Amino acid sequence: MLVLYKSSQTPTDRGVAVLVAPQGPLLVGVESGEQFCLQSGSSLDRPPLQYTVCVGDNLRDLHQEVAPQLSLPSRELPDLGILRQTFWKFLPHEDSGLSVERELRTFSNRLRRHHLGEGVIVLNEHSTSLLASMDHDGSPSRRGLSKRQSRDLAFVKLLNISVTLSPLLSVDTRPFQTSMRDGTDNYWLSRPSHTRPVPLLTQWKGKYCVKLNLSNAEAVDWFLERVSVLQAHLSMEYVILEGGEGGPLEEAAQSTHALSGDDYAQQLVELAGRIGDNTIVTSGTRSSHRPHFIRMGRLRSEWSYAGIRGIIPALLHYSLLGYNFVIPDAFIFPDLTHCLLLWAAGGSLGEGLVADVELYARWLEIVAFLPVMAFHTPPWDFGEDWVRLAHTSPTTAMAVVLESEEP
């Protein structure tokens, strides 16, 4: 890792480079006394930092001198077709697979009726699970997934959809309970015990869940087969892979080898690579060279730096970390708890209209210049004037994409 900064201990045009060995996670910050600080990660076994400090006449010359010493993997490009898409977040009001299918049909028809194009309809993890449960029970077993087909989702296959998956499974679901009986309980991260491993619990979207053991080849194969079954039944365009972030209960069990440092997030990105370059991840570490878009951390639906004013600083932050293919995430309404997808005009977690119409207008103006054009609150909820405004935003976004592709 290379860190460049201007030194207050040297003349103003000079800079300092710190070249840090990549073996462990690193925290970088500035103390209250404006002192630059490096610290090893929060794991129990903190290795000593290995670093080299260089001082140069200016930051540019210093970077040219030190950067060749870095051993960086070659970058792979993700599926850049995503830059030409408009994403529409879909939030069904019912709680069954059949209802989700009906509402998908209605939502798709409204997009066509308003001449907004099909784009990509984004399903959250719950909607994905409801559609998946119409075709198989998803239970892990040594014989693989049950492929009992109870319904052919022919209409859904005709749509351009994005599904959301995570390596977490609620403990009150049938697949988890089945895994505890049929001997596949080693599919989940566990705490060692004298008799048999005890599954390690974490909180995910308000529920207690277990987390897939990505160091277990059989568990990874089960997850990939689950994706294959979804692909066969839904023909999705993109897969959003959430859940690489740690949880409070996990942090209390850092002795678990699979959770040491930030290894789990890195393993999840490797899993995304096996799914394909159409996978969007929500976390990453030492993985900026991988061919995936990464979804930016969530912002609030407000005017402050926790909301719309924080967009540019957040994008710059990801760029400094080496992640150039970023999908900014949507605003979060403070009174809702569900995690949602992608960058969306009007906020990602609101089930009703956006209260601040001016905020929605500014949001429409901004998303036209971002890597992905996406909506949470559909413009027809505000009237025909907003539909006409929404027509111009994708046109502007496409012009920006085409201009960036010119040599």
C-alpha contacts under 8 A as a table, 3 or more apart, distances in Angstrom:
res1	aa1	res2	aa2	distance
1	M	19	L	5.89
1	M	20	V	5.10
1	M	21	A	6.46
1	M	22	P	6.05
1	M	70	L	7.55
2	L	17	A	6.88
2	L	18	V	5.87
2	L	19	L	4.75
2	L	20	V	6.33
2	L	67	A	7.54
2	L	70	L	7.80
3	V	17	A	5.64
3	V	18	V	5.15
3	V	19	L	6.55
3	V	20	V	7.99
4	L	15	G	7.14
4	L	16	V	5.89
4	L	17	A	4.60
4	L	18	V	6.59
4	L	59	L	7.04
4	L	63	H	7.63
5	Y	15	G	5.73
5	Y	16	V	5.55
5	Y	17	A	6.64
5	Y	59	L	7.38
6	K	12	T	7.25
6	K	13	D	7.66
6	K	14	R	6.32
6	K	15	G	4.28
6	K	16	V	6.02
6	K	59	L	7.39
7	S	10	T	5.53
7	S	11	P	7.63
7	S	12	T	7.30
7	S	14	R	6.70
7	S	15	G	5.41
7	S	16	V	6.03
8	S	11	P	7.28
8	S	12	T	7.11
10	T	14	R	6.24
10	T	15	G	7.71
11	P	14	R	5.62
12	T	15	G	7.99
13	D	57	D	6.64
13	D	58	N	5.54
14	R	55	V	7.40
14	R	56	G	5.90
14	R	57	D	4.62
14	R	58	N	4.48
14	R	59	L	6.77
15	G	55	V	5.96
15	G	56	G	5.58
15	G	57	D	6.50
15	G	58	N	5.25
15	G	59	L	5.16
15	G	62	L	7.30
16	V	53	V	7.05
16	V	54	C	5.73
16	V	55	V	4.58
16	V	56	G	6.35
16	V	59	L	7.38
16	V	62	L	7.66
17	A	53	V	5.77
17	A	54	C	5.07
17	A	55	V	6.34
17	A	56	G	7.96
17	A	62	L	7.06
17	A	63	H	7.66
17	A	66	V	7.71
18	V	51	Y	6.54
18	V	52	T	5.63
18	V	53	V	4.62
18	V	54	C	6.41
19	L	51	Y	5.35
19	L	52	T	5.04
19	L	53	V	6.45
20	V	49	L	7.47
20	V	50	Q	5.92
20	V	51	Y	4.27
20	V	52	T	6.57
21	A	24	G	7.76
21	A	49	L	7.52
21	A	50	Q	5.53
21	A	51	Y	6.09
22	P	25	P	7.54
24	G	40	S	7.19
24	G	41	G	7.13
24	G	47	P	7.50
24	G	261	G	7.30
25	P	40	S	6.18
25	P	41	G	4.97
25	P	261	G	6.46
25	P	262	D	6.91
26	L	38	L	6.98
26	L	39	Q	5.86
26	L	40	S	4.77
26	L	41	G	5.20
27	L	38	L	5.83
27	L	39	Q	5.04
27	L	40	S	6.04
27	L	41	G	6.15
28	V	36	F	7.85
28	V	37	C	5.97
28	V	38	L	4.89
28	V	39	Q	6.57
29	G	36	F	6.20
29	G	37	C	5.32
29	G	38	L	6.68
30	V	33	G	7.85
30	V	34	E	5.62
30	V	35	Q	5.53
30	V	36	F	4.68
30	V	37	C	5.66
31	E	34	E	5.24
31	E	35	Q	5.25
31	E	36	F	6.53
31	E	37	C	6.72
32	S	35	Q	7.22
39	Q	49	L	7.73
40	S	46	R	6.28
40	S	47	P	7.19
40	S	48	P	7.54
40	S	49	L	6.68
41	G	46	R	6.81
41	G	261	G	7.01
42	S	46	R	7.39
42	S	261	G	7.39
43	S	46	R	6.14
43	S	254	Q	6.62
43	S	260	S	6.66
43	S	261	G	5.67
44	L	254	Q	6.98
44	L	255	S	7.71
54	C	62	L	7.96
55	V	62	L	7.36
56	G	59	L	6.95
56	G	61	D	7.02
56	G	62	L	5.19
57	D	61	D	7.03
57	D	62	L	7.12
58	N	61	D	5.71
58	N	62	L	6.10
59	L	62	L	4.99
59	L	63	H	6.00
60	R	63	H	5.20
60	R	64	Q	6.35
61	D	64	Q	5.10
61	D	65	E	6.21
62	L	65	E	5.13
62	L	66	V	6.14
63	H	66	V	5.26
63	H	67	A	5.47
64	Q	67	A	5.70
64	Q	68	P	7.20
65	E	68	P	6.77
66	V	69	Q	5.61
66	V	70	L	7.48
67	A	70	L	5.53
68	P	71	S	7.71
73	P	289	H	6.65
74	S	289	H	6.46
75	R	288	S	7.70
75	R	289	H	4.23
75	R	290	R	6.45
75	R	291	P	7.48
76	E	289	H	5.92
76	E	290	R	5.70
76	E	291	P	4.88
77	L	80	L	7.52
77	L	290	R	7.50
77	L	291	P	4.85
77	L	292	H	7.48
78	P	277	D	5.49
78	P	278	N	7.29
78	P	290	R	7.65
78	P	291	P	3.95
78	P	292	H	4.90
78	P	293	F	6.61
78	P	325	F	7.95
79	D	82	I	6.39
79	D	277	D	5.72
79	D	278	N	5.86
79	D	291	P	7.42
79	D	292	H	7.43
80	L	83	L	5.71
80	L	84	R	7.90
81	G	84	R	5.61
81	G	85	Q	7.13
82	I	85	Q	5.28
82	I	372	V	7.00
83	L	371	P	5.87
83	L	372	V	5.53
83	L	373	M	7.91
83	L	401	V	6.89
84	R	372	V	7.60
84	R	398	M	6.47
84	R	401	V	7.42
85	Q	119	G	5.78
85	Q	120	V	6.80
85	Q	372	V	6.86
85	Q	373	M	6.80
86	T	119	G	4.82
86	T	120	V	6.14
86	T	372	V	6.85
86	T	373	M	4.93
86	T	374	A	5.31
86	T	375	F	7.88
86	T	394	P	7.15
87	F	119	G	5.80
87	F	120	V	4.75
87	F	121	I	5.95
87	F	122	V	6.59
87	F	344	A	7.83
87	F	372	V	7.54
87	F	373	M	6.21
87	F	374	A	4.17
87	F	375	F	6.18
88	W	119	G	7.02
88	W	120	V	6.02
88	W	121	I	4.81
88	W	122	V	5.85
88	W	344	A	7.72
88	W	374	A	5.71
88	W	375	F	5.04
88	W	376	H	6.24
88	W	378	P	7.84
89	K	121	I	5.85
89	K	122	V	4.67
89	K	123	L	6.69
89	K	341	L	7.35
89	K	344	A	7.35
89	K	348	S	7.92
89	K	374	A	7.56
89	K	375	F	6.14
89	K	376	H	4.97
89	K	377	T	7.91
90	F	104	L	7.75
90	F	107	F	7.88
90	F	121	I	6.22
90	F	122	V	5.62
90	F	123	L	5.68
90	F	124	N	7.58
90	F	376	H	7.55
91	L	123	L	7.33
91	L	124	N	7.61
91	L	127	S	7.94
91	L	351	E	7.63
92	P	95	D	7.66
92	P	99	S	7.85
92	P	100	V	5.98
92	P	103	E	6.42
92	P	104	L	7.95
92	P	127	S	7.56
94	E	99	S	5.77
94	E	100	V	6.72
95	D	99	S	6.86
95	D	100	V	7.35
95	D	130	L	7.62
96	S	99	S	5.28
96	S	100	V	6.27
96	S	130	L	5.99
97	G	100	V	5.08
97	G	101	E	6.23
97	G	127	S	7.64
97	G	130	L	4.66
97	G	131	L	4.86
97	G	132	A	7.96
97	G	133	S	7.28
97	G	134	M	6.26
98	L	101	E	5.11
98	L	102	R	6.32
98	L	131	L	7.84
99	S	102	R	5.08
99	S	103	E	6.12
100	V	103	E	5.16
100	V	104	L	6.01
100	V	127	S	6.92
100	V	130	L	7.57
100	V	131	L	7.31
101	E	104	L	5.11
101	E	105	R	6.44
101	E	131	L	7.62
101	E	156	V	7.17
102	R	105	R	5.20
102	R	106	T	6.45
103	E	106	T	4.95
103	E	107	F	6.00
104	L	107	F	5.08
104	L	108	S	6.03
104	L	156	V	7.77
105	R	108	S	5.23
105	R	109	N	6.18
105	R	155	F	7.80
106	T	109	N	5.14
106	T	110	R	6.30
107	F	110	R	5.18
107	F	111	L	6.44
108	S	111	L	5.20
108	S	112	R	6.49
108	S	118	E	6.74
109	N	112	R	5.15
109	N	113	R	6.05
110	R	113	R	4.91
110	R	114	H	6.14
111	L	114	H	5.38
111	L	115	H	6.18
111	L	116	L	5.20
111	L	117	G	5.98
111	L	118	E	6.27
112	R	115	H	4.88
112	R	116	L	6.05
112	R	117	G	5.74
112	R	118	E	6.71
113	R	116	L	7.72
114	H	387	V	7.32
116	L	391	H	6.68
118	E	121	I	7.73
118	E	159	L	7.67
118	E	160	N	7.24
119	G	160	N	6.64
120	V	159	L	7.79
120	V	160	N	4.89
120	V	161	I	5.10
120	V	162	S	6.54
120	V	237	E	7.74
121	I	159	L	7.73
121	I	160	N	6.23
121	I	161	I	4.62
121	I	162	S	6.14
122	V	161	I	5.73
122	V	162	S	4.71
122	V	163	V	6.37
122	V	341	L	7.33
123	L	126	H	7.88
123	L	127	S	5.74
123	L	128	T	6.01
123	L	161	I	7.10
123	L	162	S	5.91
123	L	163	V	5.11
123	L	164	T	6.39
124	N	127	S	5.48
124	N	128	T	6.19
124	N	163	V	6.50
124	N	164	T	5.35
124	N	340	L	6.16
124	N	341	L	6.73
125	E	128	T	5.04
125	E	129	S	6.11
125	E	163	V	6.97
125	E	164	T	4.64
125	E	165	L	5.71
125	E	166	S	7.70
126	H	129	S	5.06
126	H	130	L	6.27
127	S	130	L	5.05
127	S	131	L	6.34
128	T	131	L	5.34
128	T	132	A	6.08
128	T	163	V	5.77
128	T	164	T	6.34
128	T	165	L	7.63
129	S	132	A	4.97
129	S	133	S	6.02
130	L	133	S	5.23
130	L	134	M	6.82
131	L	134	M	5.46
131	L	135	D	7.50
132	A	135	D	5.64
132	A	136	H	6.54
132	A	230	L	6.62
133	S	136	H	5.41
133	S	137	D	5.78
133	S	138	G	7.40
134	M	149	Q	7.81
134	M	150	S	6.40
134	M	151	R	6.51
135	D	147	K	7.22
135	D	148	R	6.29
135	D	149	Q	4.83
135	D	150	S	5.36
135	D	151	R	6.17
135	D	152	D	7.90
135	D	233	H	7.76
136	H	145	L	7.70
136	H	146	S	5.93
136	H	147	K	5.68
136	H	148	R	5.57
136	H	149	Q	6.53
136	H	150	S	7.74
137	D	145	L	7.83
137	D	146	S	6.60
137	D	175	P	7.14
138	G	145	L	6.03
138	G	146	S	6.86
138	G	175	P	6.13
138	G	226	R	7.09
139	S	145	L	6.24
139	S	146	S	7.28
139	S	174	R	7.25
139	S	175	P	4.11
139	S	176	F	7.19
139	S	178	T	6.56
139	S	179	S	7.00
140	P	144	G	6.31
140	P	145	L	6.17
140	P	175	P	6.50
140	P	176	F	7.96
140	P	178	T	7.58
140	P	179	S	6.06
140	P	184	T	6.92
140	P	222	W	6.46
141	S	144	G	5.20
141	S	145	L	6.74
141	S	179	S	6.82
141	S	182	D	6.84
141	S	183	G	7.94
141	S	184	T	6.27
142	R	184	T	7.25
144	G	222	W	6.50
144	G	225	E	7.72
145	L	222	W	7.33
145	L	225	E	7.24
145	L	226	R	7.19
147	K	229	V	7.72
149	Q	152	D	7.15
152	D	233	H	6.95
153	L	156	V	5.44
153	L	157	K	6.44
153	L	233	H	6.34
153	L	234	L	6.75
154	A	157	K	5.25
154	A	158	L	6.82
155	F	158	L	5.34
155	F	159	L	7.07
156	V	159	L	5.38
156	V	234	L	5.99
156	V	235	S	7.93
157	K	160	N	7.65
157	K	233	H	7.15
157	K	234	L	4.98
157	K	235	S	5.24
157	K	236	M	7.37
160	N	236	M	6.37
160	N	237	E	5.90
161	I	235	S	7.89
161	I	236	M	5.05
161	I	237	E	5.67
161	I	238	Y	6.96
162	S	236	M	5.58
162	S	237	E	5.66
162	S	238	Y	4.58
162	S	239	V	5.67
162	S	240	I	7.12
163	V	236	M	6.71
163	V	238	Y	6.51
163	V	239	V	5.14
163	V	240	I	6.15
164	T	239	V	5.80
164	T	240	I	4.59
164	T	241	L	6.02
164	T	242	E	7.26
165	L	239	V	7.16
165	L	240	I	6.18
165	L	241	L	5.13
165	L	242	E	6.24
166	S	241	L	5.49
166	S	242	E	4.81
166	S	243	G	5.27
167	P	211	K	5.69
167	P	212	L	5.10
167	P	223	F	7.90
167	P	242	E	7.57
167	P	243	G	6.26
168	L	204	W	7.62
168	L	209	C	6.00
168	L	210	V	5.57
168	L	211	K	4.49
168	L	212	L	6.12
168	L	243	G	6.98
169	L	173	T	7.55
169	L	176	F	6.87
169	L	209	C	5.14
169	L	210	V	5.42
169	L	211	K	6.54
169	L	212	L	7.93
170	S	173	T	5.71
170	S	176	F	7.16
170	S	207	K	6.49
170	S	208	Y	5.91
170	S	209	C	4.14
170	S	210	V	6.43
171	V	176	F	5.84
171	V	177	Q	7.11
171	V	208	Y	6.29
171	V	209	C	5.30
171	V	210	V	6.64
172	D	176	F	7.29
172	D	177	Q	7.34
173	T	176	F	5.70
173	T	177	Q	6.52
174	R	177	Q	5.13
174	R	178	T	5.95
175	P	178	T	5.10
175	P	179	S	6.19
176	F	179	S	5.06
176	F	180	M	6.47
177	Q	180	M	5.23
177	Q	181	R	6.70
178	T	181	R	5.22
178	T	182	D	6.18
179	S	182	D	5.34
179	S	183	G	6.18
179	S	184	T	4.87
179	S	185	D	5.27
180	M	183	G	6.07
180	M	184	T	6.40
180	M	185	D	5.00
181	R	184	T	7.65
181	R	185	D	7.85
182	D	185	D	7.81
183	G	186	N	7.49
184	T	187	Y	5.68
185	D	188	W	6.09
185	D	199	P	7.54
186	N	189	L	7.23
186	N	190	S	7.43
186	N	197	P	7.64
186	N	213	N	7.48
186	N	216	N	7.79
187	Y	212	L	5.89
187	Y	213	N	5.42
187	Y	216	N	6.62
187	Y	218	E	7.37
187	Y	219	A	4.91
188	W	199	P	6.19
188	W	200	L	7.55
188	W	210	V	6.13
188	W	211	K	5.37
188	W	212	L	4.50
188	W	213	N	4.70
188	W	219	A	7.85
189	L	199	P	5.87
189	L	200	L	5.65
189	L	210	V	6.98
189	L	211	K	5.69
189	L	212	L	6.02
189	L	213	N	4.81
189	L	258	A	7.43
190	S	197	P	5.52
190	S	198	V	5.10
190	S	199	P	4.07
190	S	200	L	4.70
190	S	256	T	7.56
191	R	197	P	5.69
191	R	198	V	5.13
191	R	199	P	6.19
191	R	200	L	5.83
191	R	253	A	7.51
191	R	256	T	6.60
192	P	196	R	7.35
192	P	197	P	4.95
192	P	198	V	6.53
192	P	256	T	7.96
193	S	196	R	5.85
193	S	197	P	5.41
193	S	198	V	6.75
194	H	197	P	7.91
199	P	210	V	6.55
200	L	210	V	6.08
200	L	211	K	7.43
200	L	249	L	7.85
200	L	250	E	7.26
201	L	208	Y	6.20
201	L	209	C	5.55
201	L	210	V	5.14
201	L	211	K	7.52
201	L	249	L	6.48
201	L	250	E	7.33
202	T	208	Y	5.66
202	T	209	C	5.35
202	T	210	V	6.23
202	T	211	K	7.48
202	T	247	G	5.87
202	T	248	P	7.10
202	T	249	L	5.34
202	T	250	E	6.29
203	Q	206	G	6.20
203	Q	207	K	5.47
203	Q	208	Y	4.70
203	Q	209	C	5.94
203	Q	247	G	6.58
203	Q	248	P	7.82
203	Q	249	L	7.55
204	W	207	K	5.38
204	W	208	Y	6.40
204	W	209	C	6.38
205	K	337	T	7.05
205	K	338	H	5.98
205	K	339	C	6.85
206	G	337	T	7.77
212	L	219	A	6.89
212	L	220	V	7.95
213	N	216	N	5.59
213	N	219	A	6.49
213	N	220	V	7.69
213	N	258	A	7.36
214	L	217	A	7.13
214	L	219	A	6.72
214	L	220	V	5.90
214	L	258	A	7.77
214	L	264	Y	7.52
214	L	267	Q	6.55
214	L	268	L	7.35
215	S	220	V	7.83
215	S	258	A	6.81
216	N	219	A	5.29
216	N	220	V	6.39
217	A	220	V	5.11
217	A	221	D	6.16
218	E	221	D	5.02
218	E	222	W	6.17
219	A	222	W	5.05
219	A	223	F	6.36
220	V	223	F	5.13
220	V	224	L	6.21
220	V	271	L	7.68
221	D	224	L	5.06
221	D	225	E	6.06
222	W	225	E	5.12
222	W	226	R	6.23
223	F	226	R	4.97
223	F	227	V	6.44
224	L	227	V	5.02
224	L	228	S	6.25
224	L	274	R	7.98
224	L	275	I	6.95
225	E	228	S	4.87
225	E	229	V	6.17
226	R	229	V	5.18
226	R	230	L	6.33
227	V	230	L	5.07
227	V	231	Q	6.12
227	V	275	I	7.63
228	S	231	Q	4.98
228	S	232	A	6.22
229	V	232	A	5.12
229	V	233	H	6.31
230	L	233	H	5.19
230	L	234	L	5.64
230	L	235	S	7.24
230	L	236	M	7.83
231	Q	234	L	5.32
231	Q	235	S	4.64
231	Q	236	M	5.97
232	A	235	S	5.85
236	M	239	V	7.37
237	E	278	N	7.18
238	Y	278	N	5.14
238	Y	279	T	5.85
238	Y	280	I	7.36
239	V	278	N	6.46
239	V	279	T	4.75
239	V	280	I	6.13
240	I	279	T	5.77
240	I	280	I	4.64
240	I	281	V	5.93
240	I	282	T	7.74
240	I	341	L	7.96
241	L	272	A	7.24
241	L	279	T	6.88
241	L	280	I	6.02
241	L	281	V	4.92
241	L	282	T	6.57
242	E	281	V	6.20
242	E	282	T	5.42
242	E	283	S	7.57
243	G	246	G	7.79
243	G	282	T	7.42
243	G	283	S	7.90
244	G	264	Y	6.53
244	G	265	A	4.66
244	G	268	L	6.27
244	G	282	T	7.11
244	G	283	S	5.74
244	G	284	G	7.60
245	E	265	A	6.66
245	E	283	S	6.52
246	G	250	E	6.41
246	G	251	E	7.11
247	G	250	E	5.23
247	G	251	E	6.38
248	P	251	E	5.19
248	P	252	A	6.66
249	L	252	A	5.30
249	L	253	A	6.98
250	E	253	A	5.26
250	E	254	Q	6.75
250	E	259	L	7.65
251	E	254	Q	5.54
253	A	256	T	5.97
254	Q	257	H	7.45
254	Q	259	L	6.12
254	Q	260	S	6.00
255	S	259	L	7.63
255	S	260	S	7.12
256	T	259	L	5.54
256	T	260	S	6.65
257	H	260	S	5.34
258	A	263	D	6.98
258	A	264	Y	6.58
259	L	262	D	6.97
259	L	263	D	6.26
259	L	264	Y	5.81
260	S	263	D	6.04
260	S	264	Y	7.71
261	G	264	Y	7.91
262	D	265	A	5.71
262	D	266	Q	6.72
262	D	285	T	7.01
263	D	266	Q	5.11
263	D	267	Q	6.11
264	Y	267	Q	4.98
264	Y	268	L	6.15
265	A	268	L	5.11
265	A	269	V	6.43
265	A	283	S	6.40
265	A	284	G	5.58
265	A	285	T	6.40
266	Q	269	V	5.21
266	Q	270	E	6.43
266	Q	284	G	6.03
266	Q	285	T	5.61
266	Q	286	R	7.01
266	Q	287	S	6.89
267	Q	270	E	5.02
267	Q	271	L	6.26
268	L	271	L	4.89
268	L	272	A	6.25
269	V	272	A	4.88
269	V	273	G	6.36
269	V	281	V	7.02
269	V	283	S	7.94
269	V	284	G	6.49
269	V	287	S	7.18
269	V	290	R	7.95
270	E	273	G	5.00
270	E	274	R	6.67
271	L	274	R	5.19
271	L	275	I	6.54
272	A	275	I	5.03
272	A	276	G	6.38
272	A	277	D	7.73
272	A	279	T	5.99
272	A	280	I	7.85
272	A	281	V	7.36
273	G	276	G	5.22
273	G	277	D	6.45
273	G	279	T	7.61
273	G	290	R	7.63
273	G	291	P	7.50
273	G	292	H	7.86
275	I	278	N	7.88
275	I	279	T	6.83
276	G	279	T	5.91
277	D	291	P	5.77
277	D	292	H	5.84
278	N	292	H	7.19
279	T	292	H	6.15
279	T	293	F	7.32
280	I	292	H	5.84
280	I	293	F	5.08
280	I	294	I	5.68
280	I	295	R	6.81
281	V	284	G	7.41
281	V	292	H	6.97
281	V	293	F	6.50
281	V	294	I	4.85
281	V	295	R	6.08
282	T	294	I	5.45
282	T	295	R	4.76
282	T	296	M	6.87
282	T	297	G	7.71
283	S	294	I	6.70
283	S	295	R	7.36
284	G	287	S	5.85
284	G	288	S	7.55
284	G	294	I	7.59
285	T	288	S	7.42
286	R	289	H	7.95
287	S	290	R	5.45
288	S	321	L	7.88
288	S	322	G	5.60
288	S	323	Y	5.06
288	S	324	N	7.71
292	H	325	F	7.27
293	F	325	F	4.96
293	F	326	V	5.50
293	F	327	I	6.55
294	I	323	Y	7.51
294	I	325	F	6.46
294	I	326	V	5.01
294	I	327	I	6.03
295	R	326	V	5.79
295	R	327	I	4.66
295	R	328	P	5.90
295	R	329	D	6.17
295	R	342	L	6.43
296	M	314	A	7.73
296	M	315	L	7.83
296	M	318	Y	7.88
296	M	326	V	6.33
296	M	327	I	5.82
296	M	328	P	4.68
296	M	329	D	5.21
297	G	328	P	7.38
297	G	329	D	6.17
298	R	328	P	7.99
298	R	329	D	5.33
298	R	330	A	6.13
298	R	331	F	6.27
298	R	332	I	6.63
299	L	306	A	5.75
299	L	307	G	4.94
299	L	308	I	7.50
299	L	310	G	7.56
299	L	329	D	7.01
299	L	330	A	6.27
299	L	331	F	4.51
299	L	332	I	5.63
300	R	306	A	5.72
300	R	307	G	4.44
300	R	308	I	7.62
300	R	330	A	7.76
300	R	331	F	4.28
300	R	332	I	4.15
300	R	333	F	5.93
300	R	334	P	7.16
300	R	347	G	7.72
301	S	307	G	5.57
301	S	308	I	7.25
301	S	331	F	4.45
301	S	332	I	5.34
301	S	333	F	5.55
301	S	346	G	7.61
301	S	347	G	5.76
302	E	306	A	7.33
302	E	307	G	4.94
302	E	308	I	6.33
302	E	331	F	7.72
302	E	359	L	7.55
303	W	306	A	7.73
303	W	307	G	5.58
303	W	308	I	5.32
303	W	309	R	6.27
303	W	359	L	7.43
304	S	307	G	5.19
304	S	308	I	6.38
304	S	309	R	5.61
304	S	310	G	7.28
305	Y	308	I	6.43
305	Y	309	R	4.43
305	Y	310	G	4.29
305	Y	311	I	7.92
306	A	309	R	6.99
306	A	310	G	5.65
307	G	310	G	5.51
307	G	311	I	7.15
307	G	331	F	6.46
308	I	311	I	5.64
308	I	331	F	7.86
308	I	363	W	7.75
309	R	312	I	7.13
310	G	313	P	5.46
310	G	314	A	5.99
311	I	314	A	5.30
311	I	315	L	6.28
311	I	328	P	7.74
312	I	315	L	5.11
312	I	316	L	6.19
313	P	316	L	5.11
313	P	317	H	6.11
314	A	317	H	5.00
314	A	318	Y	6.42
315	L	318	Y	5.29
315	L	319	S	6.25
315	L	326	V	7.59
315	L	328	P	7.47
316	L	319	S	4.97
316	L	320	L	6.16
317	H	320	L	5.20
317	H	321	L	6.44
318	Y	321	L	5.05
318	Y	322	G	6.49
318	Y	323	Y	5.36
318	Y	324	N	7.16
318	Y	326	V	7.48
319	S	322	G	5.08
319	S	323	Y	5.13
319	S	324	N	5.40
320	L	323	Y	7.38
323	Y	326	V	6.52
325	F	371	P	7.93
326	V	371	P	7.20
327	I	342	L	6.39
327	I	343	W	6.45
327	I	370	L	7.96
327	I	371	P	6.31
327	I	372	V	6.31
328	P	342	L	6.48
328	P	343	W	4.97
328	P	370	L	7.67
328	P	371	P	7.91
328	P	372	V	7.90
329	D	341	L	6.82
329	D	342	L	4.63
329	D	343	W	3.80
329	D	344	A	6.85
329	D	348	S	7.91
330	A	341	L	7.27
330	A	342	L	6.08
330	A	343	W	4.19
330	A	344	A	4.77
330	A	345	A	7.07
330	A	346	G	7.74
330	A	347	G	5.22
330	A	348	S	4.83
330	A	376	H	7.92
331	F	343	W	7.87
331	F	344	A	7.48
331	F	346	G	7.28
331	F	347	G	4.22
331	F	348	S	5.43
331	F	349	L	7.24
332	I	336	L	7.74
332	I	347	G	5.94
332	I	348	S	5.79
332	I	349	L	5.38
332	I	350	G	7.49
333	F	336	L	5.89
333	F	347	G	7.03
333	F	348	S	7.59
333	F	349	L	5.64
333	F	350	G	5.96
334	P	337	T	7.77
336	L	349	L	6.41
336	L	350	G	7.30
337	T	349	L	7.74
338	H	349	L	6.86
339	C	349	L	7.30
340	L	348	S	6.00
340	L	349	L	6.48
341	L	344	A	7.93
341	L	348	S	6.93
342	L	348	S	7.90
342	L	374	A	7.30
343	W	348	S	7.47
343	W	372	V	7.27
343	W	373	M	7.46
343	W	374	A	5.74
343	W	375	F	7.19
344	A	347	G	5.85
344	A	348	S	5.85
344	A	367	V	7.99
344	A	373	M	7.59
344	A	374	A	4.66
344	A	375	F	3.99
344	A	376	H	4.66
344	A	377	T	7.61
345	A	348	S	7.75
345	A	360	Y	6.75
345	A	363	W	5.68
345	A	364	L	5.97
345	A	367	V	7.06
345	A	374	A	6.21
345	A	375	F	4.29
345	A	376	H	5.43
345	A	377	T	6.35
346	G	354	V	6.04
346	G	359	L	7.67
346	G	360	Y	5.20
346	G	363	W	6.63
346	G	375	F	6.86
346	G	376	H	5.82
346	G	377	T	5.23
347	G	350	G	6.20
347	G	354	V	7.44
347	G	376	H	5.97
347	G	377	T	6.95
348	S	376	H	5.47
348	S	377	T	7.88
350	G	353	L	7.10
350	G	354	V	7.29
350	G	377	T	7.84
352	G	377	T	7.87
353	L	377	T	6.74
353	L	381	D	7.19
354	V	357	V	6.56
354	V	360	Y	6.96
354	V	377	T	7.39
356	D	359	L	5.28
356	D	360	Y	6.58
357	V	360	Y	5.04
357	V	361	A	6.33
358	E	361	A	4.97
358	E	362	R	6.23
359	L	362	R	5.15
359	L	363	W	6.02
360	Y	363	W	4.90
360	Y	364	L	6.25
361	A	364	L	5.16
361	A	365	E	6.45
362	R	365	E	5.08
362	R	366	I	6.28
363	W	366	I	5.15
363	W	367	V	6.21
364	L	367	V	5.47
364	L	368	A	6.66
364	L	390	A	7.32
364	L	393	S	6.86
365	E	368	A	5.76
365	E	369	F	7.68
365	E	393	S	7.13
366	I	369	F	5.76
366	I	370	L	6.88
367	V	370	L	5.03
367	V	372	V	7.36
367	V	373	M	5.69
367	V	374	A	7.31
367	V	393	S	7.71
367	V	397	A	7.77
368	A	373	M	6.22
368	A	393	S	5.24
368	A	394	P	6.39
368	A	396	T	5.84
368	A	397	A	4.48
369	F	396	T	7.56
369	F	397	A	5.70
369	F	400	V	6.69
370	L	373	M	6.70
370	L	397	A	7.44
371	P	401	V	7.93
373	M	394	P	6.71
373	M	397	A	6.96
375	F	378	P	6.38
377	T	381	D	7.41
378	P	381	D	5.92
379	P	382	F	5.67
379	P	383	G	6.96
379	P	384	E	7.94
379	P	386	W	5.33
379	P	387	V	5.19
379	P	390	A	6.66
380	W	383	G	5.00
380	W	384	E	6.23
380	W	386	W	6.62
380	W	387	V	5.64
382	F	385	D	7.72
382	F	386	W	6.04
382	F	387	V	7.99
383	G	386	W	5.68
383	G	387	V	6.67
384	E	387	V	4.88
384	E	388	R	6.28
385	D	388	R	5.23
385	D	389	L	6.36
386	W	389	L	4.90
386	W	390	A	6.06
387	V	390	A	4.97
387	V	391	H	6.30
388	R	391	H	5.06
388	R	392	T	6.89
389	L	392	T	5.45
389	L	393	S	6.76
390	A	393	S	5.27
390	A	394	P	7.20
391	H	394	P	6.32
391	H	395	T	7.08
392	T	395	T	5.22
392	T	396	T	6.30
393	S	396	T	5.16
393	S	397	A	6.14
394	P	397	A	4.86
394	P	398	M	6.02
395	T	398	M	5.20
395	T	399	A	6.30
396	T	399	A	5.11
396	T	400	V	6.34
397	A	400	V	5.14
397	A	401	V	6.32
398	M	401	V	5.02
398	M	402	L	6.12
399	A	402	L	5.18
399	A	403	E	6.07
400	V	403	E	5.18
400	V	404	S	6.20
401	V	404	S	5.19
401	V	405	E	6.41
402	L	405	E	5.15
402	L	406	E	6.62
403	E	406	E	5.40
